[in-house]
Amino acid sequence: MRAGGVGENGGMDLAGMSVDELVSAVQHSEQLRRAGRENSGRLLAELHSREGLSWPAIARMTEIRQTTAYDLARPFLCSSSEGDDPTE
């Protein structure tokens, strides 16, 4: 493994990273996290709208908490589905 790089097991050599490298890595990690959550939201919304699955069913199938699944999907739901809040 090289200093500041990613090791063979995917772990990062944090001790070998400069402060600038750490900040850059955090920013990149957050970009990936936001993109992943957006992608999950789109997929969950599609499951709900296409298959008509309930939020409890989606939660069971995906092993994501029901309210989390709904919160991720909410920006991508059509207006007629938005009233289907799983917490009500």
Secondary structure, 3 states (H helix, E strand, C coil): CCCCCECCCCCECHHHCCHHHHHHHHHHHHHHHHHHHHHHHHHHHHHHHHHCCCHHHHHHHHCCCHHHHHHHHHHHCCCCCCCCCCCC
